[in-house]
Amino acid sequence: MRQIILWQRMVLVSILTGLLLHGISLDHIPAAAKSANVTNISYADPYYEQKKYIEMMRRLETQSKQESPGNPVVQQQTVLIPKSMDTLQRPLQPKVDKAEKTEQVKKKVKTVKVMATGYTAGYESTGKKPNHPEYGITYSGVKVRRDKNTVSTIAADLKVFPLGTILYIPGYGYGVVADKGSAIKGKKIDLYFKTTKQVYKEWGKKEVEVQVIRNGNGKLTEAMLRELGEAMEVNKEIPEDLWNKAV
């Protein structure tokens, strides 16, 4: 009688192993598991299902090897569990391609509402005349620049936007913080224009919501500004690889 029971168990184990190896859904296993007195198996999580299934297979294997008192030892059968199932791992996260990653970065761009005014390198804004040795030179050391197609130099409160911070200003374009001003405190920015006529005609004074493309590290050089401008001439926007560089 004992041999018949063990034989039935070995047949059950063989059937279950065959189902697993041939990729049949685990939805068919509960009835077989119930007949083997295996309870408390959850089928909500595929990872959990596989783990409990392997535990059940090993438990049946152990039971088939046990010897009851007074009964002869029967021939043992080893349950083969696929090696790939022996060390279960959670499914890997799907890879995100470069274009999708760039889009995700853009969606996470921080926005700040600021009051934006315009200024020039002239006496009316800086107190310097064209013959002054520092005329047109910003606090960072780079020359003032206005380029609608790439990036322009702007002034800001360096405690809010450090030197090198890149902002996108609606209606103005990309600006990199290169200067500061005694009247520019808090959430205020000053946008560079070549003439006072352009300041009044093209801008004036506006409250806008700017996008912080990247925070600066307190440094800006002519070489860095030139590299940024050249890259934008080709890409028409801030290149992804430059987002991770110190501007």
C-alpha positions, 0 to 999 in steps of 0.5 A: 500500500505504501509503495502505491501511495509513493508511486502516485506521488512520484507520478504527480511530481513527474506531471507537475515537472512536465507542466512547468518545463513545457510552459503551461500556465500555473493556473492549472496547479491549484487542484494538483496542489490540493490533492498533495495536501499543500495549502496557503499558496497565493497566485496574485504575484507570479514571482510568489507563485513560482517560489511556492511551486518550487517549495511544494516540489521539494517537499514532495521530493522529501516525502518520497524519500522518507521511510515509514517504520516497518516498511521496506525502503522504496526506490527514490526519485529525484525531482529535477527543478530547472536551474533558471527557476532555482534562483528566482529574480524579479523581472528587470525594469524595461530599458528606456531608450535615449529619446524617451529618457530625454523626454522624461528629463524635460518633464521634470524641469523645474519652473520658477515665477520671476519678475524679468526686466531688461538692461544694456551694457550702457551707462543707463544700466551699468554706469559705464561708458564704451571707453571704460575698460570693463564695458560690456564685461559681466560679473563672471568675466564673460562679455555680454551676449544676445543671441535669439537662436542660441543663448544670451547672458542674463543677470540674476540674484546669485543666491537664487540662480548661481552663475552658470544657471541656464534658464528658458525665458518665454518670449526671450529664449535661453539665458545663462546667468553671467551677471548680477545687479544691486537691484536684482534681488530674490526672484528677479532677473535682468535680460540683456539687450544691445540697446535701450530701444530694444529693451522697451520695444521687445520686453519692458517689465514682465512677470514670467514663469521660467524653466530652470534647465540646469543649476549653475556651479558658480562658474562661467567662462568664455570657452564654456559659453562658446561651447554651449552656443555652438552646440545649440546652433546645431541642436536648436536646444540644450543638448542632453549631454551638456545637461550633465556637464558643469556649465 
